[in-house]
């Protein structure tokens, strides 16, 4: 018999791992900045990071404050009807009470695939969107499990957390690009540098190439940890792990039809409870952990 695990322990473990992972991105940023400042000039690096910060923050914060509107518009979601979608509203209201969160706005998107997502910058400005396939194929307990998972993302401020990760990853990418392009234009001046300075320049060059890739991989790892955390928090809200487990088993056995494929944007795939595109190869470049692994953890709770 599998060893039982407390959902409280799972939640705490995933929170700690997420914080450690985001700290590692911050370390990448500091290391890259330190090497660039040694290889060039501290004043030059301050100019680079200021420029990158302005562009990165502007783009991501505009997206962050409009995340719900952008997500809903991209999938052509419509407001749910209390009459037509009574079971959905009952599930959202139940999980709102269980979580102690304000009732989010409820939307439905036309897709035969079982899926759902939550968006919004905080619990007071949150939305939950569910596919028509989920409403047709899930029973009451399964739908509550899916809604609880999405409410967990709202309760855990996952949108805010992932926005912070995106800002740091974006900063690293922009700083690296500006530095690499500046080397291209400075060209032949490097031959006059001493051996020590040349070594530092090579290290800065390697850091500018590796840091953006490494930070993106860490960001994806954070996304996977937040999914595990949302599963565990969903069990806390419902006190019934078989509901979400059964929903994930149904999701696992589905495939994305050609008609539905055009309804999902790859950029929004990380928001959904399961990757809509069901990539066969999963690992470091996946936004979601394998469904089998999620099911096994739920079986232990």
VOTI-831785 format. One record per residue: x, y, z of N, C-alpha, C in turn; residue in one letter. Coordinates in pm, whole numbers, padded with zeros to 5 digits, always signed. Each point is the difference from the previous one (the first is absolute). Example, Ala and Ser with C-alpha at 12.3 -4.5 7.8 and 13.67 -1.06 7.14 Angstrom:
<nodes>
+01319-00569+00780-00089+00119+00000+00090+00120+00000a -00035+00105-00072+00082+00119+00006-00077+00109+00073s 
</nodes>
This chain:
<nodes>
+00085-00120+00000-00085+00120+00000+00089+00125+00000x -00039+00100-00084+00081+00121-00012-00004+00081+00130x +00112+00058+00035+00009+00081+00122-00086+00125-00015x -00085+00027+00099-00088+00116-00005+00080+00128+00020x -00042+00104-00071+00065+00129+00012-00104+00106+00033x +00038+00092+00087-00089+00110+00036+00002+00106-00110x -00118+00050-00035-00002+00108-00100+00067+00125+00054x -00003+00018+00134+00071+00114+00061+00150-00009-00028x +00056-00121+00014+00143-00020-00027+00031+00025-00147x -00088-00046-00088+00019+00021-00145-00002+00148-00034x -00096+00072+00058-00012+00144-00027+00125+00073+00047x +00044-00029+00124+00117+00066+00056+00125-00033-00080x +00015-00126-00036+00117-00043-00076+00010+00071-00135x -00113+00009-00070+00001+00065-00132+00021+00150+00010x -00049+00063+00107+00024+00143+00020+00149+00027+00022x +00063-00084+00085+00143+00018+00029+00082-00021-00127x -00033-00105-00076+00073-00028-00123-00017+00113-00101x -00121+00056-00010-00024+00111-00093+00083+00122+00038x +00007+00030+00130+00078+00115+00047+00148-00021-00028x +00050-00121+00026+00141-00030-00026+00032+00011-00150x -00094-00045-00083+00021+00007-00144+00004+00145-00049x -00090+00084+00053-00001+00139-00044+00124+00073+00053x +00050-00040+00115+00126+00056+00051+00116-00037-00092x -00006-00121-00058+00107-00041-00092-00001+00086-00126x -00119+00042-00047-00006+00091-00115+00062+00133+00037x -00028+00048+00123+00057+00126+00046+00153-00010+00007x +00051-00117+00041+00145-00021+00006+00059+00004-00141x -00070-00061-00098+00045+00007-00140+00012+00146-00044x -00100+00081+00037-00001+00141-00038+00119+00074+00063x +00023-00024+00128+00110+00067+00069+00137-00044-00054x +00013-00130-00028+00127-00051-00054+00027+00057-00139x -00102+00001-00083+00015+00057-00134+00038+00147+00009x -00069+00074+00085+00029+00141+00016+00141+00025+00052x +00043-00082+00096+00134+00015+00057+00108-00023-00107x -00014-00104-00078+00099-00032-00104+00003+00107-00109x -00119+00049-00038-00004+00105-00104+00064+00128+00052x -00025+00034+00127+00060+00122+00056+00151-00012+00010x +00051-00122+00028+00145-00022+00003+00060+00006-00140x -00074-00056-00097+00051-00007-00138-00005+00135-00071x -00091+00087+00042-00013+00130-00068+00027+00114+00098x -00108+00060+00045+00011+00114+00092-00126+00000+00085x +00013+00015+00132-00121-00001+00085-00107+00099-00045x +00044+00117-00048-00097+00100-00047-00073-00050-00124x +00074-00074-00085-00061-00057-00121-00105-00104+00037x +00033-00082+00101-00096-00103+00042-00125+00063+00059x +00016+00107+00077-00117+00069+00058-00091+00051-00112x +00061+00050-00108-00078+00047-00115-00077-00116-00063x +00068-00116-00013-00064-00117-00060-00119-00046+00084x +00023-00016+00130-00106-00054+00086-00116+00100+00013x +00028+00129-00005-00106+00101+00007-00089-00009-00123x +00064-00011-00117-00074-00010-00126-00083-00128-00003x +00063-00112+00039-00070-00129+00000-00116+00001+00099x +00022+00062+00116-00104+00005+00104-00122+00077-00049x +00023+00112-00066-00111+00083-00049-00084-00078-00101x +00065-00061-00099-00073-00073-00104-00069-00125+00056x +00073-00076+00083-00053-00125+00053-00119+00027+00092x +00016+00095+00092-00108+00032+00094-00122+00055-00072x +00022+00088-00097-00111+00060-00072-00084-00105-00070x +00068-00089-00074-00071-00102-00077-00073-00099+00091x +00070-00049+00102-00059-00105+00084-00108+00054+00092x +00019+00121+00054-00101+00054+00091-00129+00037-00074x +00012+00048-00124-00120+00027-00080-00075-00131-00022x +00075-00106-00032-00062-00132-00018-00061-00051+00131x +00073+00024+00111-00046-00049+00131-00133+00063+00040x -00012+00133-00014-00122+00068+00042-00117-00025-00095x +00029-00055-00117-00107-00032-00095-00003-00149-00032x +00062-00081+00087+00015-00143-00028-00133-00070-00020x -00101+00034+00083-00130-00066-00013-00068+00034-00132x +00005+00128-00038-00064+00043-00125+00069-00063-00121x +00134-00002+00003+00076-00057-00112-00030-00149-00014x +00000-00072+00113-00023-00145-00003-00140-00032-00051x -00101+00070+00051-00138-00027-00040-00023+00032-00147x +00057+00112-00046-00018+00039-00140+00069-00099-00094x +00114-00052+00040+00076-00089-00088-00070-00133-00025x -00084-00044+00095-00073-00127-00018-00148+00023-00031x -00034+00129-00021-00138+00036-00034-00100-00051+00104x +00035+00018+00128-00085-00048+00109-00121+00091+00019x -00110-00061+00043-00124+00074+00025-00039-00014+00148x -00066+00102+00056-00046-00011+00140-00092-00121+00017x +00020-00073+00108-00085-00117+00028-00140+00046+00042x -00098-00084-00027-00139+00030+00036-00039-00080+00124x -00057+00068+00098-00042-00069+00123-00108-00104-00028x -00078+00023-00104-00106-00094-00034+00056-00120-00076x +00079+00028-00103+00052-00106-00086+00114-00077+00066x +00080+00070+00081+00119-00062+00059-00012-00004+00153x -00112-00052+00047-00028+00000+00144+00103-00080+00080x +00038-00118-00050+00097-00083+00072+00136+00070+00011x +00037+00073-00105+00126+00075+00001-00004+00109+00107x -00109+00077+00003-00011+00106+00100-00002-00057+00142x -00068-00111+00018-00004-00065+00132+00141-00041+00044x +00078-00055-00096+00136-00043+00032+00088+00119+00036x -00011+00109-00076+00082+00119+00027-00040+00062+00133x -00129+00008+00027-00045+00057+00127+00045-00085+00118x -00006-00133-00014+00043-00090+00108+00148+00017+00028x +00080+00006-00107+00145+00013+00018+00039+00140+00046x -00082+00099-00033+00024+00135+00049-00019+00005+00152x -00104-00068+00047-00025-00008+00144+00110-00080+00069x +00038-00114-00060+00103-00086+00061+00135+00069+00009x +00030+00083-00100+00132+00067-00004-00001+00133+00073x -00121+00054+00025-00009+00131+00064+00031+00114-00096x -00007-00027-00131+00031+00100-00101-00128+00062-00056x +00012+00122-00054-00117+00059-00067-00040-00087-00120x -00125+00004-00035-00051-00074-00116+00061+00060-00128x +00078-00080-00075+00056+00053-00126-00106+00006-00108x +00026+00077-00104-00089+00000-00116+00016-00133-00072x -00109-00052-00054+00001-00134-00059-00027+00009-00151x +00085-00067-00077-00011+00002-00145+00004-00143-00055x -00050-00013-00122+00001-00130-00070+00058+00021-00139x +00090-00089-00041+00054+00004-00136-00045-00125-00076x -00024+00017-00128-00048-00110-00083+00115-00092-00039x +00006-00119+00060+00101-00100-00032-00045-00134+00057x +00015-00105-00079-00040-00133+00045+00103-00062+00095x +00117+00060+00011+00102-00049+00092-00034+00039+00143x +00029-00090+00094-00018+00034+00143+00117+00089+00041x -00031+00123+00039+00106+00090+00043-00060+00120+00072x +00087+00078+00065-00043+00119+00073+00122+00082+00034x -00022+00130+00024+00111+00084+00046-00054+00111+00088x +00091+00057+00081-00032+00117+00082+00097+00111-00037x -00045+00122+00010+00087+00114-00028-00044+00118+00085x +00080+00106-00002-00030+00117+00081+00113+00030+00095x +00021+00130+00028+00118+00040+00078-00013-00027+00149x -00124-00017+00051-00019-00030+00142-00141-00058+00018x -00032-00052+00118-00132-00061+00022-00118+00092-00028x +00020+00130+00014-00110+00094-00025-00022+00026-00148x +00098-00037-00082-00010+00021-00145+00030-00132-00072x -00070-00105+00039+00028-00133-00054-00113-00050-00088x +00038-00084-00095-00099-00067-00085+00034-00148-00009x -00104-00081-00018+00018-00142-00028-00073-00032-00129x +00068-00070-00088-00060-00037-00128+00006-00153-00014x -00111-00059-00038-00010-00145-00015-00047-00032-00141x +00050-00108-00057-00043-00039-00134-00138-00067+00003x -00068+00005-00113-00129-00069-00009+00019-00151+00014x +00116-00049-00044+00031-00143+00015+00005-00042+00145x +00057+00085+00085+00007-00030+00143-00139-00007+00060x -00089+00090-00041-00136+00003+00053-00080-00122-00044x +00031-00051-00119-00073-00115-00053+00052-00133+00054x +00130-00009+00027+00062-00129+00029+00032-00025+00147x -00001+00105+00082+00036-00016+00141-00125-00006+00088x +00007-00087+00103-00111-00001+00097+00024+00107+00106x -00088+00009+00097+00005+00107+00100+00132+00002+00076x +00046-00117+00048+00124-00006+00079+00123+00034-00085x +00000-00047-00124+00113+00028-00090+00007+00148-00035x -00117+00060-00028-00003+00143-00032+00044+00083+00120x -00043-00038+00119+00042+00072+00121+00152-00012+00019x +00056-00117-00032+00145-00018+00010+00074+00092-00095x -00049+00013-00123+00062+00089-00099-00013+00146+00044x -00119+00038+00045-00020+00139+00046+00087+00029+00122x +00012-00097+00091+00085+00017+00119+00144+00022-00040x +00046-00072-00103+00137+00018-00051+00019+00143-00049x -00097+00050-00076+00012+00136-00053-00012+00105+00110x -00087-00024+00098-00010+00091+00113+00130+00001+00080x +00071-00113-00001+00128-00009+00070+00103+00093-00063x +00000+00008-00133+00091+00093-00067-00028+00144+00042x -00129+00031+00017-00037+00135+00045+00043+00021+00145x -00029-00099+00085+00033+00010+00143+00151+00010+00023x +00078-00072-00083+00146-00003+00017+00070+00114-00072x -00078+00091-00060+00055+00114-00075+00100-00047-00107x -00035-00108-00069+00092-00057-00099+00023+00093-00119x -00102+00076-00040+00018+00094-00111+00107+00104+00038x -00010+00050+00123+00098+00100+00048+00140-00063+00010x +00006-00122+00050+00128-00067+00017+00066-00025-00136x -00079-00049-00097+00055-00028-00132+00034+00129-00074x -00071+00110+00032+00035+00130-00059+00136+00045+00048x +00028-00019+00129+00132+00033+00054+00108-00082-00071x -00025-00129-00018+00095-00086-00070+00020+00049-00143x -00110+00039-00066+00008+00048-00138+00081+00130-00010x -00016+00088+00099+00077+00126+00002+00149-00030+00011x +00037-00090+00092+00141-00034+00017+00058-00068-00124x -00077-00095-00056+00047-00069-00122+00012+00099-00115x -00098+00090-00012+00005+00102-00105+00118+00093+00016x +00030+00039+00124+00115+00085+00027+00130-00067-00043x +00015-00126+00039+00121-00075-00036+00016-00009-00151x -00109-00031-00070+00005-00013-00145+00037+00132-00067x -00060+00111+00047+00027+00130-00062+00142+00048+00030x +00045-00020+00124+00137+00040+00036+00101-00078-00084x -00024-00131-00013+00091-00084-00078+00003+00044-00147x -00117+00031-00057-00008+00042-00140+00072+00132-00023x -00023+00097+00089+00066+00131-00015+00151-00015+00010x +00046-00082+00094+00144-00021+00018+00061-00069-00123x -00065-00105-00049+00052-00072-00116+00004+00089-00124x -00102+00082-00019-00002+00090-00115+00107+00108+00013x +00024+00045+00123+00105+00102+00019+00138-00057-00030x +00021-00129+00027+00127-00065-00034+00019-00006-00150x -00107-00022-00071+00006-00008-00147+00047+00133-00058x -00050+00111+00058+00035+00131-00053+00137+00048+00049x +00048-00054+00116+00131+00043+00051+00114-00079-00063x -00034-00112-00063+00089-00082-00082+00144-00008+00039x +00089+00063-00079+00144-00021+00010+00067+00061+00121x -00070+00072+00084+00063+00062+00117+00044-00102+00103x -00058-00124-00005+00027-00099+00103+00144-00052-00002x +00068+00011-00115+00136-00056-00007+00099+00079+00084x -00036+00124+00036+00090+00083+00082-00014-00029+00149x -00094-00084+00038-00023-00028+00141+00105-00097+00053x +00027+00009+00132+00092-00094+00063-00063-00137+00014x +00082-00098+00039-00049-00137+00010-00113-00014+00102x +00018+00064+00116-00103-00010+00105-00131+00061-00046x +00010+00118-00061-00122+00066-00047-00067-00079-00113x +00085-00062-00084-00054-00080-00110-00075-00124+00055x +00056-00060+00107-00065-00115+00063-00134+00040+00060x -00004+00117+00064-00125+00050+00057-00103+00024-00110x +00048+00054-00113-00089+00025-00113-00058-00130-00055x +00082-00104-00006-00047-00131-00047-00104-00057+00096x +00027+00013+00131-00097-00047+00101-00132+00075-00011x +00009+00133-00022-00121+00081-00015-00076-00041-00125x +00073-00031-00106-00061-00045-00125-00074-00132+00020x +00066-00094+00069-00062-00130+00028-00125+00018+00088x +00011+00088+00099-00114+00026+00089-00117+00059-00077x +00031+00089-00097-00105+00064-00079-00071-00101-00091x +00070-00106-00035-00061-00105-00084-00078-00100+00085x +00060-00041+00113-00058-00107+00083-00111+00050+00092x +00017+00119+00060-00095+00048+00102-00144+00009-00050x -00027+00054-00121-00140+00005-00045-00063-00139-00014x +00077-00098-00049-00051-00136-00016-00027-00062+00137x +00099+00014+00091-00013-00059+00133-00117+00062+00077x -00014+00133-00009-00109+00067+00072-00137-00040-00055x -00008-00021-00133-00127-00043-00058-00036-00141+00047x +00100-00087+00009-00024-00137+00050-00047+00003+00145x +00059+00088+00079-00041+00013+00140-00143+00053+00008x -00035+00095-00087-00135+00054-00004-00102-00110-00031x +00034-00089-00092-00088-00113-00033-00012-00095+00119x +00110-00019+00072-00003-00085+00119-00092+00061+00106x +00002+00134+00014-00090+00068+00093-00144-00024-00040x -00029+00009-00131-00135-00025-00049-00048-00140+00038x +00088-00099-00013-00038-00137+00035-00024-00013+00150x +00081+00065+00081-00018-00005+00145-00131+00066+00041x -00037+00108-00069-00126+00068+00034-00120-00089-00035x +00015-00085-00103-00108-00093-00034-00015-00106+00110x +00112-00054+00047-00005-00094+00111-00063+00066+00122x +00040+00125+00026-00054+00073+00115-00150+00023-00012x -00047+00030-00122-00143+00022-00022-00080-00129+00019x +00059-00113-00042-00067-00130+00022-00017-00026+00150x +00106+00024+00076-00004-00024+00145-00098+00095+00069x -00001+00127-00043-00091+00097+00059-00145-00032-00036x -00021-00057-00120-00134-00042-00040-00055-00108+00094x +00088-00091+00042-00041-00104+00096-00034+00065+00134x +00073+00102+00036-00029+00073+00125-00139+00063-00006x -00036+00056-00116-00130+00065-00015-00116-00100-00005x +00020-00111-00074-00109-00095-00020-00004-00109+00106x +00118-00027+00062+00014-00113+00093-00036-00132-00069x +00020-00003-00132-00039-00119-00076+00089-00010-00124x +00115-00069+00015+00095-00011-00111-00051-00080-00120x -00089-00102+00018-00045-00078-00117-00068+00083-00109x -00062+00113+00037-00067+00083-00100+00097+00054-00103x +00106+00068+00046+00101+00054-00091+00077-00112-00069x +00029-00106+00074+00071-00114-00059-00077-00059-00117x -00131-00019+00016-00084-00056-00106-00005+00095-00120x -00007+00132+00027-00002+00099-00108+00130-00006-00081x +00114-00013+00070+00129-00008-00069+00011-00128-00082x -00056-00107+00050+00001-00126-00077-00079+00015-00130x -00112+00070+00006-00078+00025-00121+00078+00091-00096x +00065+00101+00055+00080+00092-00081+00115-00074-00069x +00061-00091+00074+00113-00078-00053-00040-00079-00124x -00121-00052-00002-00045-00086-00110-00055+00078-00119x +00004+00133+00008-00051+00083-00109+00111+00042-00097x -00042+00043-00117+00093+00059-00097-00066+00125-00057x +00081+00092-00049-00050+00125-00054-00043-00020-00145x -00127+00024-00027-00051-00020-00137+00050+00113-00091x +00009-00025-00130+00041+00105-00094-00088+00124+00009x -00131-00021+00026-00092+00114+00011+00032+00087+00121x +00043-00065+00110+00030+00074+00123+00139+00063+00000x +00089-00053-00081+00140+00044+00005+00014+00151-00020x -00079+00054-00091+00008+00143-00030-00055+00087+00112x -00072-00061+00094-00064+00077+00108+00096+00029+00116x +00117-00066+00000+00096+00016+00110+00125+00072-00049x +00043+00098+00076+00124+00070-00031+00115-00066+00077x +00110-00034-00067+00114-00060+00071+00049+00086+00116x -00013+00132-00015+00046+00091+00106-00081-00015+00128x -00127-00044-00014-00086-00015+00117-00002-00142+00055x +00066-00093-00068+00000-00141+00043+00038-00017+00147x +00100+00076+00053+00036-00019+00142-00111+00032+00098x -00100+00080-00042-00109+00036+00092-00096-00114+00028x -00014-00091-00095-00102-00104+00011+00040-00107+00103x -00101-00073+00049+00026-00105+00098+00086-00111-00060x -00009-00015-00132+00083-00096-00072+00040+00061-00133x +00121-00029-00047+00046+00052-00128-00098-00043-00109x -00068+00094-00066-00100-00037-00101+00058-00080-00116x +00128+00021-00028+00061-00062-00118+00056-00140+00027x -00005-00042+00128+00039-00136+00036+00133-00043-00064x +00104+00077+00025+00131-00033-00058+00044-00138+00047x +00045-00081-00094+00039-00138+00031+00131-00003+00079x +00090+00094-00030+00129+00005+00070-00010+00102+00113x +00010-00048+00123-00008+00088+00116+00132-00002+00076x +00028+00108+00067+00126+00007+00074+00032+00142+00037x +00126+00040-00020+00046+00132+00041-00073+00114-00069x -00048-00024-00123-00064+00107-00077-00153-00002+00011x -00054-00076+00096-00144-00008+00020-00048+00100+00104x -00117+00059-00026-00059+00092+00097-00079-00076+00107x -00042-00123-00032-00079-00082+00092+00075-00130+00032x -00013-00049+00123+00058-00131+00032-00082-00110-00067x +00057-00118-00019-00076-00111-00061-00126-00029+00080x -00110-00025-00071-00128-00026+00067+00008-00124+00088x +00073-00102-00047+00015-00123+00081+00061+00031+00136x +00099+00090+00002+00065+00037+00125-00096+00076+00091x -00081+00085-00059-00098+00075+00079-00104-00095+00059x -00043-00098-00078-00098-00098+00048+00057-00082+00116x +00127-00041-00012+00064-00080+00105+00008+00078+00132x +00033+00129-00010+00006+00082+00121-00138+00016+00063x -00102+00017-00084-00136+00014+00052-00047-00128+00067x +00045-00113-00051-00037-00129+00060+00055-00015+00142x +00107+00073+00031+00062-00009+00132-00061+00096+00101x -00086+00090-00047-00056+00100+00092-00135-00044+00057x 
</nodes>
